[in-house]
Amino acid sequence: MKTKKSFLIYTAFLLILSILFACTLKKPEAPEWDVTITIPLVNKDYFINELEDDKYFFVENNVMHFGIGDTLEPEKIGDYLYIDGREQSFTFPLQGGKVESPGVRQATYFLYEFLPDKVKAQQNIGEIEQFDYGGYGDSKENIIYKLAPYDKIKWAIVDTGFAIITLQNKTDIAFGSPIILSVFKHDSDTLCFFYVVNDTIFPGKTKKGIVKLNGKKIYREMDLYISGHSISTVANSIKIDEMTTFLVDVEIGDLKVKDTDAFMYKQNINETGAISIKDTTGELRIKSVIIDSCIANIYVENPLPQDGYVDIVFDELKDENDSTYHFHMLVKHNNTNDKSIDISNFKIYSDQDEIDSLHFTFTFNLDSTKKQVKIPKDDSVSMTIDIGKMKFRNFEGKIINKEMRIERTEDIVDINYPENLEHNFGIIDSLAILNLYVENNIEVGGYFSMMITGINQNTEETNTIKVDEEYIQANEETSSEISGSIVSDFIEILPTMIIKDSTKMTINSEGQIVNVNKDDYVLVAYNFITPFKFKLKSDTVRIEPVQHIEINPDNAEKIRKNVKKGELILNVENSFPFGANIYLYFSTIEDSVFSQPTFVIDSLYIKPAPVDENGLSAGITDNDLIIDLDKNQVDIFSHPDVYLGLEFIIEGTEEEIIAIKPDDHISITGRSVINVYMH
């Protein structure tokens, strides 16, 4: 019994304990804590060259200056050392279209051919009365002799030439007053030429005469007609010998022909000529030159039926070996022949102080033809020399008022003038300066002038500065300065385009012989400068490129799941003499930071730095900014890549004029502090 009772008491005790502990003990829980995540956003100094376009700003005496300038392309004198192309034609007469002498042809007439029948019947006559023969006067019958053929011609129209007629009277009867010799084309009534003897040719005597054949046409085969009358003769007793003869020699000499079918005579022409190389402007007087580039073409027209050769020797033209240039060309028959010559690197010089022509000797050689050919009416060989534009590498001579004109240029001033630059944007003491630099690298002095025009394409305002002529010595560098309102007026229109026009250098050797090379040049540079002060209106400046912020993957995960709150903490130091509002643009897409940001923190004001009496900053303002971020804003940092864009809305200074020092800047340090709950 006792044992059973003790067991029941023990069991009841355990039951009471279990109920007691069940009412007073909690279940075990996971640990909990807060984590702070700091994400650096920006740590950078922004100087003036990042807030404005610095291409036209520079520092002098610790003050920013504004300048617009340019160096023009060097103008080389080689562009002006040339003579224009020219063409000149020459005609050289042939020594004719010549035909060698066809030779002598003799006609033999017997006495019986002359005698009338009544005389023939008598054997001894004391007196012979005059009688006509060969169709002359009362006679009826022609006396014709066919001359032996002239082998060297088929026919020829004579330009100039002659025939020598020789008459020998071997009869016992005197003939003359007249004796008429007529030459006809064989078996034709075409008269070629005739010869009349008005003298008496006594027995045993000879008579010579010359017949001009100019304009006559002669043939290979011709007939000689003789006619006239005899002279009365008194004799005691004359015995008639009918077989005695009367001889006529017809010798045709060398012929210059207008047209022919013949063996052509050997031709040789030696002529001299000259082609002008005088500068038509009169600005270059050549003593000697080295040619930089030039192509010459020579055309020779050979109207003859035989190939020939032309040789031309130019006295003043020297080849690359410094030898007098000798041109040789085959000229085809009945053709215009041409040949190009590259005379680049050749020289032109002589002992003369001035060369205005290239003198030459022209030789044309043509061998005799080996067969009969038709020789044309043209009686000359023609040549044309066509010299292209001749540019000089080196020029020695006189230069007279040669104008080197630098090409007009239009340059865009690549600057976006902020609205804060008004017309009177604060030129200190009107110390606006135009610096001009001219380098004359030529052995000739001259007068320089130019015109510079500024155009504001937005306001359509223009302003022009004309630089008057200034003499620049040979091989001299010159710097000059123009200042005052003429320059400040130019700058104050805020030009967006500058035109350089009428820029020229007129050089003159003043009658002296000078030596210049094609690469000698004139160099021009200009620069507008003014100390930079300005009134400031509100303006917007966006900083490019945007900031790239890489988020640690673990932090991104914590922010995405357990974010509690976030802050944006900025510290901004400003030494600019103007204030600004800062806008912060956040995005997860780089190209959309400013156009479609995820969110924007705006109106963060930065106080201006204090300024001294000169408008320069005299200290630094320290700006601390703390901005609470809501959950949606903090959520952007749960992405692996975040992009931050900064925009400054610059505060205007109204009528106050400020100046910018080169070390003025805005220094920004920023971070995001995010609390996350961990458990």
Phi, psi and omega per residue, in radians:
M1 nan -0.731 -3.081
K2 -1.148 -0.662 -3.120
T3 -1.183 -0.748 3.129
K4 -1.128 -0.666 -3.130
K5 -1.182 -0.719 -3.138
S6 -1.114 -0.676 3.136
F7 -1.126 -0.671 -3.136
L8 -1.191 -0.693 3.116
I9 -1.109 -0.731 -3.118
Y10 -1.116 -0.702 -3.136
T11 -1.158 -0.729 -3.139
A12 -1.090 -0.677 -3.117
F13 -1.119 -0.760 3.123
L14 -1.102 -0.648 -3.131
L15 -1.134 -0.740 3.133
I16 -1.112 -0.740 3.140
L17 -1.075 -0.742 -3.102
S18 -1.121 -0.655 3.114
I19 -1.190 -0.679 -3.117
L20 -1.103 -0.856 -3.108
F21 -1.195 -0.537 3.115
A22 -1.137 -0.456 -3.110
C23 -1.542 -0.358 -3.001
T24 -1.977 -0.283 -3.082
L25 -1.788 2.427 3.062
K26 -1.609 2.817 3.056
K27 -1.295 2.720 3.104
P28 -1.156 2.463 3.123
E29 -2.149 2.684 3.067
A30 -1.218 2.680 -3.134
P31 -1.269 2.671 3.124
E32 -2.276 2.519 3.054
W33 -2.821 2.848 3.100
D34 -1.776 2.491 3.113
V35 -2.134 2.343 3.080
T36 -1.802 2.171 3.115
I37 -1.913 2.168 3.110
T38 -1.890 2.185 -3.120
I39 -2.042 1.926 3.088
P40 -1.113 2.358 -3.131
L41 -1.918 -0.814 -3.076
V42 -2.713 2.508 3.053
N43 -2.673 1.580 -2.954
K44 -2.680 2.613 3.016
D45 -1.829 2.299 3.114
Y46 -1.928 2.002 3.121
F47 -1.659 3.123 -3.062
I48 -1.053 -0.564 -3.104
N49 -1.235 -0.182 3.059
E50 -1.760 -0.317 3.105
L51 -1.589 -0.424 3.105
E52 -2.412 2.903 3.082
D53 -1.209 2.110 -3.029
D54 -1.692 0.057 -3.082
K55 -1.042 -0.566 -3.059
Y56 -1.895 0.332 3.118
F57 -2.080 2.482 3.054
F58 -2.601 2.955 -3.033
V59 -1.922 2.348 3.028
E60 -2.568 2.212 -3.103
N61 0.948 0.697 3.088
N62 1.116 0.322 3.082
V63 -2.152 2.360 3.068
M64 -1.164 2.429 3.072
H65 -2.128 2.738 3.118
F66 -1.957 2.269 -3.115
G67 -2.494 2.483 3.036
I68 -2.236 2.177 -3.124
G69 -2.760 3.063 -3.118
D70 -2.870 2.691 2.964
T71 -1.954 2.086 -3.096
L72 -1.294 2.726 3.077
E73 -1.067 2.373 3.119
P74 -0.989 2.356 3.093
E75 -1.680 1.946 -3.068
K76 -1.526 2.440 -3.112
I77 -1.221 -0.319 3.121
G78 -1.007 -0.456 3.111
D79 -1.230 -0.176 -3.088
Y80 -2.071 -0.064 3.133
L81 -1.623 1.480 3.141
Y82 -2.828 2.831 2.907
I83 -2.112 2.547 -3.131
D84 -1.162 2.736 3.081
G85 -1.075 2.677 3.097
R86 -2.625 2.744 -3.090
E87 -2.340 2.378 -3.138
Q88 -2.495 2.397 -3.102
S89 -1.938 2.608 -3.127
F90 -2.358 2.541 3.091
T91 -2.151 2.225 -3.122
F92 -2.070 2.030 -3.100
P93 -1.165 2.470 3.044
L94 -1.261 2.789 3.082
Q95 -1.403 0.157 2.103
G96 3.053 -3.041 2.462
G97 -1.269 1.597 -2.944
K98 -1.633 2.548 3.028
V99 -2.134 2.231 3.108
E100 -1.103 2.703 -3.114
S101 -0.933 2.152 3.098
P102 -1.164 -0.298 3.074
G103 1.870 -2.910 -3.058
V104 -1.859 2.362 3.020
R105 -2.175 2.303 -3.054
Q106 -1.936 2.363 3.048
A107 -1.883 2.291 3.132
T108 -1.974 2.051 3.097
Y109 -1.911 2.373 3.067
F110 -1.620 2.671 -3.042
L111 -1.075 -0.597 -3.086
Y112 -1.092 -0.386 3.134
E113 -1.218 -0.383 -3.098
F114 -1.591 -0.577 -2.926
L115 -1.267 2.403 3.002
P116 -1.272 2.849 -3.051
D117 -1.035 -0.658 -3.067
K118 -1.172 -0.508 3.117
V119 -1.387 -0.636 -3.135
K120 -1.053 -0.492 -3.074
A121 -1.338 -0.252 -3.094
Q122 -1.673 2.537 3.122
Q123 -1.746 -0.813 3.126
N124 -2.156 2.218 -3.035
I125 -2.244 2.316 3.090
G126 -1.434 -0.591 -3.136
E127 -2.462 2.319 3.086
I128 -1.955 2.077 3.125
E129 -1.326 2.798 3.110
Q130 -1.022 2.465 3.043
F131 -2.450 2.701 3.109
D132 -1.693 2.742 -3.135
Y133 -2.621 2.854 3.021
G134 1.129 0.513 3.112
G135 1.501 0.100 3.101
Y136 -1.574 2.433 3.098
G137 1.080 -2.140 -3.086
D138 -1.418 -0.209 -3.062
S139 -1.291 2.660 -3.068
K140 -1.947 -0.475 -2.971
E141 -1.664 2.296 3.021
N142 -1.306 2.516 3.041
I143 -1.909 1.949 -2.969
I144 -2.124 2.390 3.028
Y145 -2.241 2.207 3.096
K146 -1.456 2.012 3.128
L147 -1.235 2.587 3.064
A148 -1.074 2.524 -3.074
P149 -1.047 2.538 3.001
Y150 -1.542 1.810 -2.978
D151 -1.126 -0.456 -2.995
K152 -1.479 -0.111 3.122
I153 -2.343 2.688 2.927
K154 -1.756 -0.732 2.982
W155 -2.890 2.805 3.131
A156 -2.738 2.379 2.947
I157 -1.700 2.027 -2.959
V158 -1.452 2.278 2.973
D159 -1.481 -1.026 3.011
T160 -2.391 2.492 3.126
G161 2.916 3.111 -3.089
F162 -2.698 2.868 3.008
A163 -2.163 2.391 3.073
I164 -1.723 2.138 -3.127
I165 -1.851 2.171 3.097
T166 -2.088 2.173 3.140
L167 -2.008 2.222 3.107
Q168 -2.124 2.104 -3.135
N169 -1.704 1.831 3.123
K170 -1.824 0.257 3.090
T171 -1.653 -3.137 3.100
D172 -1.753 0.232 -3.099
I173 -2.102 2.426 3.093
A174 -1.449 2.414 3.115
F175 -2.178 2.625 3.062
G176 2.614 3.140 3.087
S177 0.898 1.009 0.010
P178 -1.944 2.983 2.814
I179 -2.028 2.172 -3.077
I180 -1.976 2.112 3.068
L181 -1.911 2.142 -3.127
S182 -2.147 2.258 -3.128
V183 -1.922 2.115 -3.132
F184 -2.035 2.703 2.946
K185 -1.048 2.414 -3.060
H186 -0.980 2.322 3.114
D187 0.956 0.705 -3.133
S188 -2.600 2.762 3.045
D189 -1.666 0.337 3.107
T190 -1.446 1.963 -3.133
L191 -1.398 2.262 3.110
C192 -1.611 -0.928 3.069
F193 -2.872 2.963 3.104
F194 -2.541 2.852 -3.133
Y195 -2.461 2.335 -3.097
V196 -2.101 2.233 3.059
V197 -1.839 2.049 3.131
N198 -1.697 0.025 3.074
D199 -1.641 3.031 3.078
T200 -1.756 2.309 3.071
I201 -1.850 1.861 -3.092
F202 -1.378 2.819 3.130
P203 -0.922 2.330 3.106
G204 1.439 0.026 -3.091
K205 -1.785 2.819 -3.120
T206 -2.200 2.527 3.114
K207 -2.319 2.317 3.097
K208 -2.077 2.568 3.088
G209 -2.663 2.874 -3.120
I210 -2.112 2.359 3.078
V211 -2.009 2.126 3.050
K212 -1.278 2.323 -3.112
L213 -1.818 0.165 -3.100
N214 -0.954 2.176 3.113
G215 1.440 -0.085 -3.113
K216 -1.507 2.746 3.068
K217 -2.003 2.200 -3.134
I218 -2.048 2.839 -3.031
Y219 -2.293 2.846 3.070
R220 -1.061 -0.803 -3.114
E221 -1.928 2.127 3.137
M222 -2.418 2.688 3.115
D223 -1.928 2.434 3.128
L224 -1.858 2.091 3.073
Y225 -1.742 2.376 3.051
I226 -2.145 2.394 3.138
S227 -2.663 2.890 3.128
G228 2.633 -2.619 3.034
H229 -2.555 2.890 -3.114
S230 -1.601 3.027 3.093
I231 -1.892 2.351 3.117
S232 -0.997 2.412 -3.090
T233 -2.229 2.334 3.090
V234 -1.909 2.221 3.136
A235 -2.598 2.684 3.101
N236 -1.183 -0.739 3.125
S237 -2.776 2.177 -3.137
I238 -2.163 2.269 3.060
K239 -1.761 2.187 -3.086
I240 -1.477 2.171 3.010
D241 -1.950 1.800 -3.043
E242 -1.185 -0.216 -3.090
M243 -1.681 0.009 3.011
T244 -1.168 2.815 -2.947
T245 -2.160 2.767 2.985
F246 -2.167 2.026 -2.999
L247 -1.802 2.434 3.060
V248 -2.261 2.069 3.040
D249 -1.737 2.249 3.054
V250 -1.994 1.853 -3.133
E251 -1.912 2.030 3.096
I252 -1.647 2.164 -3.076
G253 -1.458 -2.944 3.072
D254 -1.059 2.434 -3.064
L255 -2.083 2.420 2.879
K256 -1.791 2.115 -2.937
V257 -1.971 2.661 3.001
K258 -1.495 -0.620 -3.131
D259 -2.786 2.491 -3.097
T260 -2.858 2.866 2.919
D261 -2.202 1.721 -2.962
A262 -2.805 3.071 2.925
F263 -1.330 2.135 -3.063
M264 -1.457 2.475 -3.111
Y265 -1.279 2.603 3.057
K266 -1.026 2.316 -3.094
Q267 -1.902 2.487 3.051
N268 -2.647 2.060 3.132
I269 -2.005 2.291 3.000
N270 -2.257 1.906 -3.102
E271 -2.339 2.783 3.049
T272 -2.047 2.726 3.117
G273 -2.842 -3.092 3.134
A274 -2.710 2.476 3.039
I275 -2.016 2.354 -3.057
S276 -1.229 2.385 2.946
I277 -2.144 0.467 -3.134
K278 -1.306 2.348 3.082
D279 -1.177 2.061 -3.057
T280 -1.150 -0.366 3.121
T281 -1.437 -0.279 -3.099
G282 1.340 0.151 -3.056
E283 -1.554 -0.366 3.122
L284 -2.088 2.200 3.071
R285 -2.028 1.931 -2.959
I286 -1.448 2.269 2.890
K287 -1.819 -0.802 3.028
S288 -2.758 2.643 3.110
V289 -2.531 2.706 2.867
I290 -1.903 2.179 -3.056
I291 -1.371 2.241 3.108
D292 -1.483 -0.779 3.106
S293 -2.725 2.376 3.072
C294 -3.031 2.394 3.028
I295 -2.035 2.233 3.078
A296 -1.973 2.463 3.081
N297 -2.084 2.326 3.114
I298 -2.053 2.202 3.139
Y299 -2.012 2.236 3.105
V300 -2.193 2.167 3.118
E301 -1.740 2.044 3.110
N302 -1.876 1.805 -3.088
P303 -1.459 -0.020 -3.033
L304 -1.531 2.793 -3.080
P305 -1.507 0.393 -3.108
Q306 -2.400 2.382 3.050
D307 -1.101 2.645 3.120
G308 -2.539 -3.065 -3.132
Y309 -2.270 2.430 3.090
V310 -2.017 2.362 3.025
D311 -2.210 2.267 3.121
I312 -2.225 2.203 3.089
V313 -1.981 2.079 -3.139
F314 -1.657 2.114 -3.026
D315 -1.147 -0.824 -3.019
E316 -1.603 -0.135 -3.083
L317 -1.660 2.102 -3.102
K318 -1.991 2.412 -3.124
D319 -1.412 -3.018 -3.063
E320 -1.139 -0.309 3.078
N321 -1.642 0.159 3.119
D322 1.186 0.414 3.100
S323 -1.756 2.594 3.077
T324 -1.003 2.267 -2.988
Y325 -1.322 2.259 -3.135
H326 -2.062 2.063 -3.122
F327 -1.793 2.289 -3.124
H328 -2.270 2.380 -3.122
M329 -2.639 2.392 2.954
L330 -1.357 2.277 3.120
V331 -1.991 2.030 -3.116
K332 -1.226 2.654 -3.102
H333 -1.247 2.611 3.109
N334 0.863 0.822 -3.009
N335 -2.710 2.710 2.954
T336 -1.717 2.060 -3.059
N337 -1.806 2.468 3.139
D338 -2.415 2.686 3.131
K339 -2.648 2.387 3.116
S340 -1.691 2.502 3.111
I341 -2.225 2.197 3.022
D342 -1.566 1.873 -3.106
I343 -1.765 0.349 3.007
S344 -1.031 2.487 -3.115
N345 1.305 -0.016 3.047
F346 -1.328 2.867 3.119
K347 -2.059 2.662 3.001
I348 -2.185 2.089 3.068
Y349 -2.842 2.827 3.056
S350 -2.765 -3.035 3.131
D351 -1.432 -0.091 -3.105
Q352 -1.396 2.731 3.084
D353 -1.291 -0.394 -3.125
E354 -2.532 2.338 3.119
I355 -1.990 2.121 3.099
D356 -2.065 -0.036 -3.138
S357 -2.602 2.653 2.948
L358 -1.705 1.979 -3.138
H359 -1.545 2.536 -3.090
F360 -2.538 2.807 2.988
T361 -1.987 2.228 -3.094
F362 -1.883 2.170 3.101
T363 -2.164 2.282 3.105
F364 -2.182 2.155 -3.119
N365 -2.103 2.348 -3.123
L366 -2.532 2.134 3.122
D367 -1.313 2.775 3.058
S368 -1.088 2.602 3.114
T369 -1.364 2.619 -3.138
K370 -1.622 -0.009 3.086
K371 -2.597 2.902 3.128
Q372 -1.213 2.370 3.131
V373 -2.358 2.786 3.100
K374 -1.497 2.003 -3.121
I375 -1.620 2.233 -3.037
P376 -1.276 2.980 -3.137
K377 -1.233 -0.495 -3.128
D378 -1.023 2.373 -3.079
D379 -2.072 0.521 -3.113
S380 -2.687 2.765 2.980
V381 -1.858 2.281 -3.114
S382 -1.921 2.578 3.129
M383 -2.375 2.415 3.031
T384 -2.135 2.244 3.052
I385 -1.870 2.086 -3.137
D386 -2.000 1.872 3.135
I387 -1.762 2.147 3.101
G388 -1.272 -3.133 3.120
K389 -0.953 2.190 -3.067
M390 -1.851 1.902 -3.141
K391 -1.728 2.466 -3.044
F392 -1.838 2.383 3.013
R393 -1.465 -0.676 3.093
N394 -2.349 2.413 -3.119
F395 -2.261 2.235 3.006
E396 -2.128 2.186 -3.111
G397 2.805 -2.719 -3.134
K398 -1.861 2.448 3.086
I399 -2.055 2.194 -3.033
I400 -2.139 1.878 3.063
N401 0.844 0.859 3.076
K402 -1.437 2.095 -3.067
E403 -1.637 2.028 3.039
M404 -1.663 1.919 -3.067
R405 -1.866 2.038 3.140
I406 -1.343 2.337 -3.039
E407 -1.018 2.403 3.072
R408 -1.036 2.345 3.103
T409 -2.246 2.581 3.075
E410 -2.149 1.971 -3.086
D411 -1.955 2.309 3.061
I412 -1.414 2.281 3.034
V413 -1.440 1.833 -2.976
D414 -1.417 1.229 3.113
I415 -2.536 2.365 3.028
N416 -1.623 1.689 -3.133
Y417 -1.097 2.152 3.058
P418 -1.207 2.762 -3.127
E419 -1.070 -0.331 -3.096
N420 -1.230 -0.130 3.086
L421 -1.644 1.727 3.096
E422 -1.509 3.083 3.137
H423 -0.961 -0.771 3.129
N424 -1.736 1.177 -2.996
F425 -1.471 0.341 2.895
G426 1.712 0.931 3.063
I427 -1.288 2.081 -3.054
I428 -1.184 2.134 3.050
D429 0.918 0.435 -3.137
S430 0.956 0.573 -3.130
L431 -1.509 0.836 3.053
A432 -1.400 2.303 -3.020
I433 -2.276 2.430 2.937
L434 -1.940 1.957 3.076
N435 -1.624 2.280 3.101
L436 -2.066 2.374 3.100
Y437 -2.244 2.190 3.111
V438 -2.226 2.146 3.069
E439 -1.933 2.027 3.116
N440 -1.767 1.789 -3.091
N441 -1.699 0.504 -3.082
I442 -2.045 2.588 -3.131
E443 -1.393 0.516 3.126
V444 -2.466 2.315 3.057
G445 -1.431 2.906 3.137
G446 -3.015 3.073 -3.116
Y447 -1.729 2.236 -3.129
F448 -1.869 2.460 3.030
S449 -2.681 2.764 3.106
M450 -2.796 2.944 3.102
M451 -2.386 2.275 -3.121
I452 -2.088 2.198 3.137
T453 -2.086 2.239 3.055
G454 -1.803 2.444 -3.134
I455 -2.282 2.233 2.955
N456 -1.665 1.858 -3.033
Q457 -1.238 -0.276 3.117
N458 -1.446 -0.773 -3.110
T459 -1.682 -0.163 -3.109
E460 1.127 0.351 3.052
E461 -1.421 2.570 3.091
T462 -2.334 2.727 3.056
N463 -2.666 2.396 -3.061
T464 -2.190 2.362 3.021
I465 -2.010 2.161 3.105
K466 -1.795 2.127 3.116
V467 -1.607 1.984 -3.096
D468 -1.171 2.850 -3.099
E469 -1.053 2.376 3.087
E470 -2.381 2.316 -3.100
Y471 -1.386 2.254 3.117
I472 -1.981 2.116 -3.129
Q473 -1.167 2.802 3.071
A474 -1.073 2.448 3.091
N475 0.888 0.836 -3.094
E476 -2.273 2.545 2.995
E477 -1.860 2.300 -3.080
T478 -2.262 2.310 3.024
S479 -2.056 2.380 3.112
S480 -2.389 2.839 -3.053
E481 -2.346 2.297 3.038
I482 -2.048 2.314 -3.089
S483 -2.431 3.065 3.081
G484 1.738 -2.837 -3.011
S485 -1.126 -0.508 3.131
I486 -1.045 -0.547 3.132
V487 -1.525 -0.750 -3.129
S488 -1.102 -0.650 3.092
D489 -1.061 -0.649 3.132
F490 -1.143 -0.825 -3.070
I491 -1.198 -0.622 -2.991
E492 -1.225 -0.225 3.045
I493 -1.383 -0.088 -3.115
L494 0.952 1.164 -3.044
P495 -1.117 2.422 3.019
T496 -1.832 -0.144 3.065
M497 -2.521 2.425 3.082
I498 -2.168 2.224 -3.126
I499 -1.918 2.180 3.033
K500 -1.792 2.021 -3.018
D501 -2.338 2.765 3.094
S502 0.939 0.572 3.070
T503 -1.485 2.076 -3.057
K504 -2.617 2.763 3.063
M505 -2.306 2.029 -3.141
T506 -1.779 1.914 -3.029
I507 -1.771 2.603 -3.092
N508 -2.647 2.180 -3.130
S509 -1.461 0.069 3.059
E510 0.945 0.746 3.080
G511 1.395 -0.044 -3.139
Q512 -1.591 2.623 3.056
I513 -1.438 2.177 -3.118
V514 -2.152 2.883 3.136
N515 -2.206 2.107 -3.126
V516 -2.284 2.653 3.091
N517 -1.934 2.720 -3.031
K518 -1.084 -0.475 -3.098
D519 -1.542 -0.024 3.019
D520 -1.105 2.536 -2.924
Y521 -2.541 2.916 2.934
V522 -2.074 2.243 -3.128
L523 -2.042 2.319 -3.105
V524 -2.196 2.338 3.050
A525 -2.382 2.584 3.097
Y526 -2.438 2.761 3.119
N527 -2.733 2.134 3.011
F528 -1.576 2.260 -3.090
I529 -2.338 2.443 2.976
T530 -2.631 2.451 2.979
P531 -1.002 2.507 -2.916
F532 -1.848 1.832 2.937
K533 -2.233 2.659 -3.104
F534 -2.783 2.769 2.930
K535 -1.489 2.580 -3.021
L536 -2.067 2.180 2.955
K537 -1.830 2.905 3.120
S538 -0.997 2.384 3.135
D539 -2.592 2.727 -3.098
T540 -2.000 2.258 3.111
V541 -2.242 2.141 3.071
R542 -1.802 2.363 -3.095
I543 -1.555 2.159 3.077
E544 -2.055 2.517 -0.054
P545 -1.422 2.965 -3.141
V546 -1.300 2.791 3.131
Q547 -1.391 2.381 3.071
H548 -1.841 2.140 -3.097
I549 -2.035 2.058 3.134
E550 -1.657 2.206 -3.103
I551 -1.684 2.273 3.082
N552 -1.042 2.300 -3.093
P553 -0.985 -0.675 -3.141
D554 -1.146 -0.744 3.119
N555 -1.133 -0.696 3.130
A556 -1.046 -0.710 3.133
E557 -1.141 -0.744 3.134
K558 -1.100 -0.764 -3.113
I559 -1.129 -0.699 -3.099
R560 -1.114 -0.621 -2.998
K561 -1.731 -0.543 -2.902
N562 -2.351 0.403 -3.082
V563 -1.103 2.441 3.051
K564 -1.903 -0.947 3.116
K565 -2.774 2.945 3.129
G566 -2.584 2.732 3.092
E567 -2.364 2.638 3.010
L568 -1.948 2.077 -3.075
I569 -1.994 2.108 -3.135
L570 -2.143 2.481 2.933
N571 -2.176 2.161 -3.079
V572 -2.191 2.145 3.009
E573 -1.832 2.296 -3.070
N574 -2.230 2.111 3.050
S575 -1.930 0.094 3.034
F576 -1.295 2.571 3.115
P577 -1.409 0.495 3.063
F578 -2.523 2.666 3.112
G579 -1.627 3.033 -3.124
A580 -2.807 2.697 2.955
N581 -1.750 2.360 3.133
I582 -1.831 2.340 3.040
Y583 -2.024 2.325 3.117
L584 -1.961 2.115 -3.108
Y585 -1.854 2.187 3.135
F586 -2.001 2.460 3.087
S587 -2.785 2.737 3.032
T588 -1.660 -0.013 3.136
I589 -2.107 2.120 -3.008
E590 -1.053 -0.757 -3.056
D591 -1.321 -0.120 -3.058
S592 -1.975 0.237 -3.040
V593 -1.011 -0.882 -3.084
F594 -1.573 -0.472 -3.066
S595 -1.473 -0.710 -3.128
Q596 -2.449 1.202 -3.107
P597 -1.226 2.696 3.043
T598 -1.197 -0.746 2.996
F599 -2.779 2.883 -3.099
V600 -2.279 2.321 2.970
I601 -1.742 2.040 -3.007
D602 -2.121 3.003 3.034
S603 0.994 0.775 2.994
L604 -1.644 1.828 -2.964
Y605 -1.520 2.368 3.070
I606 -1.969 2.196 -3.116
K607 -1.315 2.565 3.103
P608 -1.254 2.728 3.041
A609 -1.321 2.664 3.047
P610 -1.158 2.643 -3.104
V611 -2.104 2.690 3.082
D612 -1.652 -2.976 -3.054
E613 -1.186 -0.287 3.118
N614 -1.653 0.091 3.139
G615 1.423 0.147 3.132
L616 -1.627 2.601 -3.141
S617 -1.150 2.483 -3.070
A618 -2.112 0.319 -3.129
G619 3.069 -2.879 -3.110
I620 -2.335 2.402 2.985
T621 -1.708 2.417 -3.139
D622 -1.889 2.087 -3.045
N623 -2.071 2.054 3.081
D624 -1.896 2.235 -3.072
L625 -2.264 2.267 3.070
I626 -2.176 2.161 -3.095
I627 -2.152 2.220 3.069
D628 -1.283 2.432 3.088
L629 -1.922 2.358 3.060
D630 -1.432 3.063 -3.054
K631 -1.065 -0.690 -3.138
N632 -1.118 -0.648 3.127
Q633 -1.251 -0.716 3.141
V634 -1.121 -0.527 -3.046
D635 -1.046 -0.382 -3.120
I636 -1.095 -0.437 -3.100
F637 -1.439 0.072 3.003
S638 -1.505 -0.027 3.101
H639 -1.641 2.612 -3.080
P640 -1.202 -0.485 -3.110
D641 -2.245 2.209 3.124
V642 -2.212 2.456 -3.127
Y643 -2.110 2.354 -3.084
L644 -2.110 2.208 3.055
G645 -1.984 2.414 -3.127
L646 -1.913 2.350 3.113
E647 -2.283 2.290 3.120
F648 -1.908 2.174 2.976
I649 -1.717 1.749 -3.022
I650 -1.282 2.359 -3.098
E651 -1.438 2.299 3.120
G652 -1.213 2.727 3.120
T653 -1.867 0.146 -3.131
E654 0.980 -2.075 -3.061
E655 -1.586 -0.117 -3.113
E656 -1.298 2.320 3.105
I657 -1.650 2.262 -3.135
I658 -2.074 2.819 3.074
A659 -2.204 2.694 -3.095
I660 -1.983 2.267 3.029
K661 -1.638 2.703 -3.091
P662 -1.134 -0.442 -3.114
D663 -1.678 0.090 3.043
D664 -1.094 2.440 -3.070
H665 -2.817 2.922 2.925
I666 -2.059 2.200 3.128
S667 -1.907 2.157 -3.069
I668 -2.124 2.221 2.987
T669 -2.136 2.201 -3.091
G670 -2.459 2.549 3.093
R671 -2.606 2.767 3.042
S672 -1.925 2.220 3.132
V673 -1.947 2.112 -3.020
I674 -2.187 2.259 3.068
N675 -1.726 2.297 3.089
V676 -2.175 2.561 -3.107
Y677 -1.682 2.150 -3.107
M678 -2.007 2.507 3.073
H679 -2.726 nan nan
